[in-house]
Amino acid sequence: MDSLPIFLNLKGTRCLVVGGGAVAARKVGLLLGCGAKVAVVAPELGETLAAEAAAGRIDHVAARFADGHLAGAALVIAATDDHEANAAVSRAAKARDIPVNVVDAPELCSFIFPSIVDRSPMIVAVSTGGASPVLARLVRAKLETMLPAAYGRLAQLAHDLRDRVKNRFANPPQRRIFWERMLGGAFADLVLAGKAAEAQKHFEEQLSATKDEPPRGEVYLVGAGPGNPDLLTFRALKLMQQADVVVHDHLVSPAIVELCRRDASRIYVGKERNNHTLRQEDINALLVKLAGEGKRVLRLKGGDPFIFGRGGEEIETLSAHGISFEVVPGITAAAGVASYSGIPLTHRDYAQACVFVTGHLKDGTMNLDWTGLARPHQTVVFYMGLHGLPVLCRELVAHGLPDSTPAAIVQQGTTNRQRILIGTLASLPHEAESAQLKPPTLIIVGEVVRLHDKLKWFDPAGAPDVGSWKKDSRKE
């Protein structure tokens, strides 16, 4: 995030606009709309600003800008057609630590104006940091169609009823849960439909029927998918926004963690190779403890929680302690990474079966059914196999697969950092070492790997930035 989005309360404060033309008039209109006292410095005013001055809505200083005009100003906008004059305004304002915006010159600004969707008292602002104002305007246009004008009424009604809810519920989390139910359910639907009387009745009924008691804790076991935020389910996103605490793994990408509710507590319990933040038993106990405190706990796990995610162990513990829980599946790494690599896991001409295997080394050995894994006409996907890659390739060959069997290793699949190495059981270990690959990775073995060159479609450069995982990560 290059800039901090904030909303300034400018009611009754003096704001200075330098310039008297059409662009300056638009900025003056925004300032007047939020209750600011506006002074305009310009030798002459255009028609719009002249009318505002004549009506007494702005103060006109008929002069060229001088540093003294900044006295008492809380905010400054430079909107002349003279670059040097605008630059002088910027320098003078910054020297006095006064926020300054120079129209169409982001390099001279200490703040910028976003594209605004006004549903007062609800305001939505969109900005590209000056990179593409046209894109911000197009996004704003989409939001205008998605947010009916009635959202303003809904926000105002929520404001008017806020004290009643506060007085009804002594417990702040209970208030928040009540409002989530109201604004995400029938109450909001009725307001947006213009049925104010029915909405009020529904609100009264719900307020009266809801007990004033601490909320019961619960746990949401949510699969975050293979890393790309676009692959989250709708249900996952909803629960990510309502949880009080987020307990997240190492393989959950930073971009996905950022989608969780901003004011939720975040607890990292990730496991890396030879570095476990918490033992699994301690994680289980932590979930019970947090839910026992009445919190809604989001247990966010990479991939799918029931595929090498130890989700079953966690909900066994929750069930034993009588903790309510919900499981939300995620796209497991095998499905997501294979798809984004152009490698079908099954194909009528190449593989009629697919096996998922954990390739985690323990005491230098892999206790796997090598004979079963080395069968022809099947695809084998190894999770957590990077450090054991030489062993697994050697054992598959020793148990019957040709050393020419195609194999692929994919690093940070589905994301903008995706890297793919294609080789064979004979060549892949050396290629992976030379490429200095780091976890998270996935290994795919089988004839379907031959289809990669024909079916590859994903361009990592066009994917959303997911941030960096720590070095040497491992799934639980």
C-alpha positions in Angstrom: 0.0 0.0 0.0 1.8 3.1 -1.2 -0.6 5.6 0.4 -2.8 5.7 3.5 -6.4 6.1 2.6 -8.0 8.5 5.1 -11.2 10.6 5.4 -10.6 14.2 6.7 -13.2 16.1 8.6 -12.9 19.6 7.1 -16.1 21.1 8.5 -15.5 24.7 9.3 -11.8 24.6 8.5 -10.1 27.0 6.1 -9.0 25.4 2.8 -7.0 27.2 0.1 -7.4 26.7 -3.6 -5.0 28.3 -6.0 -6.5 28.8 -9.4 -9.7 30.2 -10.8 -10.6 28.0 -13.8 -12.8 25.0 -14.3 -10.5 22.5 -12.7 -10.2 24.6 -9.6 -14.0 25.0 -9.5 -14.4 21.2 -9.4 -12.1 21.0 -6.4 -13.9 23.9 -4.7 -17.2 22.0 -5.1 -15.8 19.0 -3.3 -14.5 21.1 -0.4 -17.8 23.0 -0.1 -19.7 19.7 -0.2 -17.9 18.6 3.0 -18.4 21.8 4.9 -15.0 23.5 4.4 -14.5 27.3 4.3 -12.9 27.9 1.0 -10.6 30.7 -0.1 -9.6 30.9 -3.7 -6.4 32.8 -4.8 -6.4 33.8 -8.4 -6.1 37.1 -10.3 -9.4 36.3 -12.1 -12.2 33.8 -11.6 -14.0 31.8 -14.2 -17.7 31.9 -14.5 -18.5 29.1 -12.0 -16.2 30.4 -9.2 -17.3 34.0 -9.9 -20.8 32.9 -9.1 -19.7 31.2 -5.9 -17.9 34.4 -4.8 -20.9 36.6 -5.6 -23.1 34.3 -3.5 -20.7 34.6 -0.6 -19.9 30.9 -0.6 -16.1 31.4 -1.1 -13.6 34.1 -0.3 -11.8 35.4 -3.4 -8.2 36.7 -3.0 -7.6 38.6 -6.3 -3.8 38.1 -6.5 -1.1 35.7 -7.6 -0.1 33.1 -5.0 2.2 34.2 -2.2 3.4 32.2 0.8 1.4 34.4 3.2 -1.8 33.1 1.7 -1.2 29.8 3.5 -1.8 31.3 6.9 -4.5 29.3 8.7 -5.0 26.8 5.9 -5.7 23.2 6.8 -5.4 22.0 3.2 -4.2 23.4 -0.1 -5.0 22.6 -3.7 -3.0 24.0 -6.6 -5.1 24.0 -9.8 -3.5 26.6 -12.1 -2.3 25.9 -15.7 1.2 27.1 -14.8 3.5 24.2 -13.7 6.0 26.5 -12.0 3.3 28.3 -10.0 1.8 24.9 -8.9 5.3 23.7 -7.9 5.8 26.9 -5.8 2.5 26.2 -4.0 3.6 22.6 -3.3 7.0 23.6 -1.9 5.5 26.3 0.3 2.8 24.0 1.7 5.1 21.1 2.3 7.5 23.5 4.1 4.7 24.2 6.6 3.5 20.6 6.8 0.2 21.5 5.2 -1.4 18.7 3.0 -1.2 19.8 -0.6 -2.6 18.4 -3.8 -1.4 19.6 -7.2 -3.8 18.6 -10.0 -2.3 16.2 -12.5 1.1 16.3 -10.9 1.2 13.4 -8.3 4.9 13.9 -7.8 4.1 17.3 -6.3 1.3 16.0 -4.0 1.3 15.0 -0.4 -2.2 13.6 -0.9 -4.4 12.8 -3.9 -8.1 12.9 -4.6 -9.7 9.5 -5.2 -12.7 8.8 -7.4 -15.7 9.0 -5.1 -18.9 7.1 -4.8 -21.2 9.2 -2.6 -23.8 7.4 -0.6 -23.6 9.7 2.3 -23.1 9.0 5.1 -21.4 6.1 3.4 -18.5 7.1 1.1 -16.5 4.8 -1.1 -13.2 6.1 -2.5 -11.1 4.5 -5.2 -7.5 5.4 -6.1 -4.6 4.1 -8.2 -2.1 6.4 -6.5 -2.1 8.6 -9.6 -0.9 5.7 -11.8 -4.2 5.6 -13.8 -7.0 8.0 -13.0 -9.0 6.6 -15.9 -8.9 3.1 -14.3 -10.0 4.6 -11.0 -12.9 6.3 -12.8 -13.9 3.0 -14.5 -13.9 1.1 -11.2 -15.9 3.9 -9.6 -18.5 3.6 -12.5 -18.8 -0.2 -11.7 -19.3 0.6 -8.0 -22.0 3.1 -8.8 -24.0 0.4 -10.5 -23.4 -2.1 -7.6 -24.4 0.3 -4.8 -27.9 1.6 -5.0 -28.7 5.1 -3.7 -30.6 3.4 -0.9 -27.3 2.4 0.7 -27.2 6.0 2.0 -30.5 5.5 3.8 -29.3 2.2 5.2 -26.2 3.8 6.6 -28.1 6.7 8.1 -30.7 4.3 9.6 -27.9 2.2 11.2 -26.5 5.4 12.6 -29.8 6.4 14.1 -30.3 3.0 15.7 -26.8 2.7 16.9 -27.4 3.9 20.5 -30.3 1.6 20.9 -28.2 -1.4 20.0 -25.4 -0.2 22.2 -27.7 0.2 25.2 -29.3 -3.2 24.5 -26.0 -5.2 24.5 -23.3 -4.7 27.1 -20.9 -7.0 25.2 -19.3 -5.3 22.2 -18.8 -8.5 20.2 -22.5 -9.2 20.6 -23.3 -5.8 19.2 -21.1 -6.5 16.2 -22.7 -9.9 15.6 -26.2 -8.3 15.8 -25.3 -5.7 13.3 -23.8 -8.3 10.9 -27.0 -10.1 11.0 -29.1 -7.0 10.5 -27.0 -5.5 7.7 -26.4 -8.8 6.0 -30.0 -10.1 6.1 -33.7 -9.2 5.9 -33.4 -5.8 7.6 -31.0 -4.5 4.9 -33.1 -6.0 2.1 -36.2 -4.3 3.3 -34.5 -0.9 3.6 -33.0 -1.2 0.1 -36.4 -2.1 -1.2 -37.9 1.0 0.2 -40.0 -0.8 2.8 -39.0 1.4 5.8 -41.9 0.4 8.1 -41.4 -3.3 7.6 -37.6 -2.8 8.1 -38.3 -1.0 11.4 -40.7 -3.7 12.6 -38.2 -6.5 11.8 -35.4 -4.6 13.6 -37.6 -4.2 16.7 -38.5 -7.9 16.7 -34.8 -9.0 16.3 -33.6 -6.5 19.0 -36.2 -7.8 21.5 -35.6 -11.5 20.7 -31.8 -11.4 20.9 -30.4 -12.1 24.4 -27.9 -9.8 26.0 -25.3 -12.4 26.7 -21.7 -13.1 25.6 -21.6 -14.8 22.2 -20.7 -18.5 21.9 -17.4 -19.1 20.4 -17.0 -21.1 17.2 -14.2 -22.1 14.8 -14.2 -21.9 11.0 -11.8 -24.3 9.5 -11.2 -22.7 6.1 -9.1 -23.8 3.1 -7.3 -20.8 1.6 -6.4 -22.6 -1.6 -2.9 -22.8 -3.3 -2.1 -19.1 -2.9 -4.0 -17.0 -5.5 -6.6 -14.9 -3.7 -8.9 -15.2 -6.8 -9.3 -18.9 -6.0 -11.0 -18.4 -2.6 -14.6 -19.5 -2.2 -17.4 -17.0 -1.5 -18.0 -18.8 1.8 -14.3 -18.4 2.8 -14.3 -14.7 2.1 -17.5 -14.2 4.2 -16.0 -16.0 7.2 -12.7 -14.2 6.8 -14.6 -10.9 7.2 -16.5 -11.8 10.3 -13.9 -13.7 12.4 -12.6 -12.1 15.6 -9.3 -14.0 15.5 -7.3 -15.4 12.5 -5.1 -18.4 13.2 -3.1 -18.9 10.0 -0.6 -21.3 8.6 2.7 -20.6 6.8 1.3 -21.6 3.4 -1.4 -19.0 3.4 -0.1 -16.2 1.2 0.2 -12.7 2.7 -2.3 -11.4 0.1 -5.0 -13.8 1.4 -4.3 -12.9 5.1 -4.8 -9.3 4.1 -8.3 -10.1 3.1 -9.3 -11.0 6.6 -11.1 -8.5 8.8 -8.8 -5.6 9.5 -9.4 -5.4 13.2 -9.2 -9.2 13.8 -6.3 -10.5 15.9 -3.9 -12.5 13.9 -1.9 -15.5 15.3 0.8 -17.1 13.1 1.1 -20.8 13.8 3.0 -21.8 10.6 5.3 -24.7 10.4 8.5 -24.5 8.4 11.1 -27.1 7.9 12.9 -27.7 11.2 11.0 -24.8 12.7 7.6 -25.3 14.2 6.0 -22.2 15.7 3.6 -24.4 17.7 3.2 -28.2 17.9 0.0 -29.5 16.4 -1.3 -30.4 19.9 -0.7 -26.8 21.0 -2.6 -25.4 18.0 -5.5 -27.7 18.8 -5.5 -26.4 22.4 -5.3 -22.8 21.2 -8.4 -23.2 19.1 -10.3 -24.6 22.0 -9.1 -21.8 24.3 -10.0 -19.0 21.9 -13.5 -20.4 21.2 -14.0 -20.9 24.9 -13.5 -17.1 25.3 -16.5 -16.5 23.1 -14.4 -15.6 20.0 -15.2 -16.5 16.4 -12.0 -18.1 15.3 -10.9 -18.4 11.6 -8.5 -21.4 11.3 -7.0 -20.5 7.9 -5.0 -23.3 6.2 -3.3 -23.5 2.8 -4.9 -25.6 0.2 -7.7 -27.8 1.6 -7.8 -28.4 5.3 -8.5 -32.2 4.9 -5.7 -32.9 2.4 -2.4 -33.0 4.3 -3.7 -30.2 6.4 -4.4 -32.0 9.7 -7.8 -30.5 9.7 -9.3 -33.7 10.9 -7.2 -33.7 14.0 -8.2 -30.2 14.8 -12.0 -30.7 14.6 -11.6 -34.0 16.5 -10.3 -31.9 19.4 -13.0 -29.2 18.9 -15.7 -31.9 18.9 -14.3 -33.5 22.1 -14.6 -30.1 23.8 -18.1 -29.3 22.5 -16.9 -26.4 20.4 -19.1 -25.5 17.4 -17.2 -25.6 14.1 -17.6 -25.3 10.3 -15.4 -26.6 7.6 -15.0 -24.8 4.3 -13.1 -26.7 1.6 -10.4 -25.1 -0.4 -8.8 -25.8 -3.8 -6.0 -28.2 -2.9 -2.6 -27.5 -4.2 -2.6 -30.5 -6.5 -5.8 -29.3 -8.4 -4.9 -25.6 -8.4 -1.2 -25.9 -9.3 -1.7 -28.6 -11.9 -4.4 -26.5 -13.6 -2.2 -23.3 -13.6 0.7 -25.4 -15.0 -1.2 -26.8 -17.9 -0.9 -30.3 -16.6 -4.1 -32.3 -16.4 -4.0 -34.7 -13.5 -6.0 -37.3 -15.5 -6.3 -37.7 -19.2 -7.9 -40.5 -21.3 -4.7 -41.1 -23.3 -2.2 -40.8 -20.5 -3.5 -41.4 -16.9 -6.6 -43.0 -15.6 -5.8 -42.5 -11.9 -4.3 -39.9 -9.7 -2.6 -40.3 -6.3 -1.8 -37.6 -3.7 1.2 -38.3 -1.5 3.1 -36.5 1.2 6.8 -36.4 0.4 7.9 -35.3 3.8 11.2 -36.9 4.9 11.4 -38.3 8.4 14.7 -39.6 9.8 16.1 -39.5 6.3 13.6 -42.0 4.9 10.3 -42.0 3.1 7.9 -44.7 4.2 5.8 -44.9 1.1 4.2 -47.6 -1.0 6.7 -47.3 -3.8 5.4 -50.3 -5.7 1.9 -48.8 -5.8 3.2 -45.4 -6.7 5.3 -46.7 -9.6 2.4 -48.2 -11.5 1.9 -47.1 -15.1 -1.0 -45.0 -16.4 -1.4 -42.9 -13.2 -0.3 -39.5 -12.0 1.5 -39.1 -8.7 1.5 -35.7 -7.0 3.9 -35.2 -4.1 3.3 -32.5 -1.5 6.2 -31.3 0.6 8.7 -33.3 -1.6 11.3 -30.7 -2.5 14.0 -31.8 0.0 13.3 -35.4 -0.7 13.2 -35.1 -4.5 16.4 -37.2 -5.1 15.0 -40.0 -2.9 11.6 -40.1 -4.4 12.9 -40.0 -8.0 15.4 -42.8 -7.2 12.8 -45.0 -5.5 10.2 -44.6 -8.3 12.8 -45.8 -10.8 14.0 -48.6 -8.5 10.4 -49.8 -8.3 9.7 -50.0 -12.0 9.2 -46.5 -13.6 11.5 -45.7 -16.4 14.0 -42.9 -15.6 12.6 -41.1 -18.7 9.2 -40.7 -17.0 8.2 -37.0 -17.3 8.2 -35.1 -14.0 7.5 -31.5 -13.1 8.2 -29.3 -10.1 6.2 -26.1 -9.6 7.1 -23.4 -7.1 4.4 -21.1 -5.7 1.9 -22.3 -8.3 -1.2 -20.2 -9.3 0.6 -17.0 -8.1 2.6 -14.3 -9.8 5.7 -16.0 -8.5 5.0 -19.4 -10.2 8.0 -21.2 -11.7 7.9 -24.5 -13.5 10.7 -27.0 -14.2 10.0 -29.8 -16.6 12.3 -32.9 -16.7 12.4 -36.6 -16.0 12.9 -38.7 -13.0 16.6 -38.8 -14.0 17.1 -35.1 -14.6 14.6 -33.3 -12.2 16.7 -33.4 -9.0 19.7 -31.8 -10.6 17.5 -29.2 -12.4 15.7 -28.3 -9.1 19.1 -27.9 -7.3 20.5 -25.7 -10.1 17.4 -23.5 -10.1 17.6 -23.1 -6.3 13.9 -23.6 -5.9 12.4 -22.9 -2.5 9.1 -24.1 -0.9 6.2 -24.1 -1.3 6.5 -26.5 -4.3 4.5 -29.4 -5.8 5.9 -32.3 -7.7 3.9 -34.0 -10.5 5.1 -37.3 -11.9 3.5 -39.1 -14.9 2.9 -39.0 -18.6 0.5 -36.1 -18.3 3.5 -33.8 -17.8 4.1 -34.1 -21.5 1.0 -32.0 -22.1 2.5 -28.9 -20.4 4.0 -27.4 -23.5 0.8 -27.7 -25.4 -1.6 -26.7 -22.7 0.2 -24.1 -20.7 -1.9 -21.0 -20.5 -1.2 -19.1 -17.3 1.1 -16.0 -17.4 2.4 -15.3 -13.9 3.2 -11.7 -14.8 -0.5 -11.0 -15.0 -1.4 -12.6 -11.7 -2.1 -10.6 -8.5 0.9 -10.0 -6.2 0.7 -12.4 -3.3 3.7 -11.2 -1.3 6.5 -13.4 -0.1 6.4 -16.6 1.9 9.2 -17.1 4.3 12.1 -19.2 3.3 11.9 -23.0 3.5 8.2 -23.3 4.1 6.3 -26.6 4.7 2.7 -27.6 5.0 1.7 -29.0 8.3 
